[in-house]
């Protein structure tokens, strides 16, 4: 109930720009431009966790982007799922362009990293899943077959990640995710599996998600995409050839 009320309130009540505070607009033109995905690129945390697929991010996690992600995730600004989904779609497209050519008719399946149940209850929604749905809609409207398959689930409790270092996050998440019953059937042959999340920091969460998908023998993970990543984690490459993509792996 909390979710739909927050979304309705965001549509009918006056708001200020989430990014800069400009009056009476959810996201001003300048802050929206930060989520355009124009600067989408490959990111690589350091140290890079074992099993992390190639990851593409739409933009750097700073300024208006950081504020928008936090407002959507923690403060219930649900209409921001639209622009955040558009940014995620840009990151997905950047990853597809950089990889091997997509076969005709091949479907992109976006697999969101799930929030823990207690977090979903507290927030009233699952941020990554909501953004993934918006991204899939944006991709379909641009002619790219895409759907969301929320097949991952937590199989054991994990501690709050805030304040944990890279190694501690890997230990905290090891074996924490699995594919839900019947989930493998939703990841059929002839699809390209792309893990998605709103943010990457150390890469531990996406690495664990990739491990869970591989363990379920549902096919290879083509890559991962996120809305934002730390500015220093973007990899500078000169072209989008397959050789250059290997430098991100």
C-alpha positions as CSV (number, residue, x, y, z in Angstrom):
1,X,0.0,0.0,0.0
2,X,2.9,2.3,0.8
3,X,4.3,2.0,-2.7
4,X,1.3,3.2,-4.7
5,X,0.5,6.0,-2.2
6,X,4.1,7.3,-2.6
7,X,3.9,7.1,-6.3
8,X,0.6,8.9,-6.5
9,X,1.8,11.6,-4.1
10,X,4.8,12.2,-6.3
11,X,2.6,12.7,-9.3
12,X,0.1,15.1,-7.8
13,X,2.0,17.1,-5.1
14,X,4.5,19.9,-5.8
15,X,8.0,18.7,-5.5
16,X,11.5,20.1,-5.9
17,X,14.2,18.7,-8.2
18,X,15.8,15.7,-6.5
19,X,19.2,16.6,-7.7
20,X,19.6,20.3,-7.2
21,X,16.4,21.5,-5.4
22,X,15.0,23.6,-8.3
23,X,11.4,24.4,-7.6
24,X,8.3,22.4,-8.7
25,X,10.0,19.8,-10.9
26,X,10.9,16.2,-10.0
27,X,14.2,16.3,-12.1
28,X,15.3,19.5,-13.8
29,X,16.8,19.5,-17.3
30,X,20.3,19.8,-16.1
31,X,20.0,16.9,-13.6
32,X,18.1,14.8,-16.1
33,X,21.1,15.2,-18.5
34,X,23.3,13.6,-16.0
35,X,21.2,10.5,-16.4
36,X,21.1,10.5,-20.2
37,X,23.7,7.7,-20.5
38,X,25.8,9.8,-22.9
39,X,28.9,8.9,-20.9
40,X,28.1,5.2,-20.4
41,X,31.2,3.0,-20.2
42,X,32.9,0.0,-18.8
43,X,33.7,0.0,-15.1
44,X,36.1,-2.2,-13.2
45,X,36.3,-2.1,-9.3
46,X,39.7,-2.4,-7.8
47,X,40.3,-5.0,-6.6
48,X,38.1,-6.9,-9.0
49,X,36.2,-9.7,-7.3
50,X,36.5,-13.2,-8.9
51,X,33.6,-14.1,-11.2
52,X,32.5,-10.5,-11.8
53,X,31.2,-10.2,-15.4
54,X,32.0,-7.2,-17.6
55,X,30.0,-4.3,-16.2
56,X,28.8,-1.1,-17.9
57,X,27.5,1.9,-16.0
58,X,25.5,4.8,-17.4
59,X,27.2,7.5,-15.3
60,X,29.3,8.4,-12.3
61,X,27.8,8.1,-8.8
62,X,28.1,11.7,-7.7
63,X,26.1,14.9,-7.5
64,X,22.5,14.8,-8.9
65,X,22.9,11.1,-9.8
66,X,23.7,10.1,-6.3
67,X,20.8,12.2,-4.9
68,X,18.4,10.7,-7.4
69,X,19.4,7.1,-6.6
70,X,19.1,7.7,-2.9
71,X,15.8,9.4,-3.2
72,X,14.4,6.5,-5.3
73,X,15.8,3.8,-3.0
74,X,15.5,5.3,0.5
75,X,13.0,8.1,0.3
76,X,10.3,6.6,-1.9
77,X,10.6,8.9,-4.9
78,X,9.1,6.2,-7.1
79,X,8.6,8.3,-10.3
80,X,12.4,8.6,-10.5
81,X,12.3,5.0,-11.8
82,X,11.6,6.4,-15.2
83,X,14.8,8.4,-15.7
84,X,16.9,5.9,-13.8
85,X,15.5,3.2,-16.0
86,X,16.4,5.2,-19.1
87,X,20.0,5.5,-17.8
88,X,20.1,1.7,-17.1
89,X,18.9,1.0,-20.6
90,X,21.8,3.2,-22.0
91,X,24.3,1.1,-20.0
92,X,22.7,-2.1,-21.3
93,X,23.0,-0.8,-24.9
94,X,26.6,0.2,-24.3
95,X,27.4,-3.3,-23.1
96,X,25.7,-4.9,-26.1
97,X,27.5,-2.7,-28.6
98,X,30.8,-3.5,-27.0
99,X,30.2,-7.3,-27.0
100,X,29.7,-9.8,-29.8
101,X,26.9,-8.9,-32.2
102,X,23.5,-9.8,-30.9
103,X,21.9,-12.6,-33.0
104,X,18.7,-11.6,-34.9
105,X,15.7,-12.0,-32.6
106,X,17.9,-12.7,-29.5
107,X,16.1,-11.4,-26.4
108,X,17.8,-9.5,-23.6
109,X,16.8,-10.8,-20.2
110,X,17.5,-8.3,-17.4
111,X,18.0,-10.1,-14.1
112,X,17.9,-7.6,-11.2
113,X,19.9,-8.2,-8.1
114,X,17.2,-8.5,-5.3
115,X,17.1,-6.5,-2.1
116,X,16.8,-8.4,1.1
117,X,13.2,-9.0,2.2
118,X,13.6,-6.8,5.3
119,X,14.8,-3.9,3.0
120,X,11.8,-4.4,0.6
121,X,9.4,-4.2,3.6
122,X,11.1,-1.1,5.0
123,X,11.3,0.7,1.7
124,X,8.0,-0.5,0.3
125,X,9.6,-1.6,-3.0
126,X,12.5,-3.3,-4.6
127,X,14.6,-0.5,-6.3
128,X,16.6,-2.6,-8.7
129,X,13.6,-4.5,-9.9
130,X,11.6,-1.3,-10.5
131,X,14.4,0.4,-12.4
132,X,14.9,-2.8,-14.4
133,X,11.3,-2.8,-15.5
134,X,11.6,0.8,-16.6
135,X,14.8,0.0,-18.5
136,X,13.2,-3.0,-20.3
137,X,10.3,-0.9,-21.4
138,X,12.7,1.7,-22.8
139,X,14.7,-0.9,-24.7
140,X,11.5,-2.4,-26.2
141,X,10.4,1.0,-27.4
142,X,13.7,1.4,-29.2
143,X,13.3,-2.0,-30.9
144,X,15.4,-4.2,-28.7
145,X,13.5,-7.3,-27.4
146,X,13.9,-7.2,-23.6
147,X,12.2,-8.4,-20.5
148,X,12.8,-8.6,-16.8
149,X,13.3,-12.0,-15.0
150,X,13.4,-11.5,-11.2
151,X,14.7,-15.0,-10.6
152,X,17.3,-14.4,-8.0
153,X,16.5,-14.6,-4.3
154,X,18.3,-14.5,-1.0
155,X,18.8,-18.0,0.4
156,X,20.3,-16.8,3.7
157,X,20.4,-13.6,5.7
158,X,23.2,-11.1,5.1
159,X,24.5,-8.2,7.2
160,X,24.0,-4.6,6.2
161,X,26.8,-3.8,3.7
162,X,27.2,-0.2,4.8
163,X,30.7,0.3,6.2
164,X,32.0,-3.0,5.0
165,X,35.2,-3.2,3.0
166,X,35.6,-5.1,-0.3
167,X,36.8,-8.3,1.4
168,X,34.1,-8.2,4.1
169,X,31.4,-7.7,1.5
170,X,32.6,-10.8,-0.5
171,X,32.5,-12.8,2.7
172,X,29.1,-11.4,3.7
173,X,27.6,-12.3,0.3
174,X,29.3,-15.6,-0.4
175,X,26.6,-18.1,-1.2
176,X,23.8,-15.7,-0.2
177,X,21.9,-15.7,-3.6
178,X,20.2,-18.5,-5.5
179,X,17.8,-18.9,-8.4
180,X,14.2,-19.3,-7.2
181,X,12.2,-22.5,-7.9
182,X,11.1,-22.4,-11.5
183,X,13.5,-19.5,-12.3
184,X,15.7,-21.6,-14.6
185,X,12.7,-22.2,-16.9
186,X,12.5,-18.4,-17.4
187,X,16.0,-18.2,-18.7
188,X,15.7,-20.3,-21.8
189,X,18.1,-20.8,-24.7
190,X,18.4,-18.0,-27.2
191,X,18.5,-15.2,-24.6
192,X,21.2,-12.9,-23.4
193,X,21.3,-12.7,-19.6
194,X,22.3,-9.3,-18.3
195,X,22.5,-8.8,-14.5
196,X,21.3,-5.3,-13.5
197,X,21.5,-3.2,-10.3
198,X,21.2,0.5,-9.5
199,X,24.8,0.9,-8.3
200,X,28.1,-0.9,-8.2
201,X,30.8,-0.2,-5.6
202,X,33.1,-3.2,-4.9
203,X,31.4,-5.5,-7.3
204,X,30.8,-8.2,-4.7
205,X,27.0,-8.2,-5.1
206,X,27.1,-8.6,-8.9
207,X,29.8,-11.3,-8.6
208,X,27.6,-13.3,-6.2
209,X,24.6,-12.9,-8.6
210,X,26.7,-14.2,-11.5
211,X,27.8,-17.1,-9.4
212,X,24.2,-18.0,-8.5
213,X,23.1,-17.9,-12.2
214,X,26.0,-20.1,-13.2
215,X,25.4,-22.5,-10.4
216,X,21.8,-23.0,-11.6
217,X,23.1,-24.0,-15.0
218,X,20.8,-21.6,-16.8
219,X,23.4,-20.4,-19.3
220,X,26.2,-17.9,-19.4
221,X,25.9,-14.3,-18.1
222,X,26.6,-12.0,-21.0
223,X,27.4,-9.1,-18.7
224,X,26.1,-6.6,-16.2
225,X,24.7,-3.1,-16.3
226,X,24.1,-0.5,-13.6
227,X,22.9,3.1,-13.4
228,X,26.0,4.4,-11.6
229,X,29.5,3.6,-10.5
230,X,32.3,5.5,-8.6
231,X,33.9,8.0,-11.0
232,X,37.3,6.4,-10.6
233,X,36.2,2.9,-11.6
234,X,35.5,3.8,-15.3
235,X,37.9,2.2,-17.7
236,X,39.3,4.3,-20.5
237,X,39.2,2.5,-23.8
238,X,39.8,3.7,-27.3
239,X,37.2,1.8,-29.3
240,X,34.4,-0.8,-28.9
241,X,36.1,-3.8,-30.4
242,X,35.9,-7.2,-28.7
243,X,39.6,-6.9,-28.0
244,X,39.1,-3.7,-26.0
245,X,36.2,-5.2,-24.1
246,X,38.6,-7.9,-22.8
247,X,40.6,-5.2,-21.1
248,X,37.5,-4.6,-18.9
249,X,37.2,-8.3,-17.8
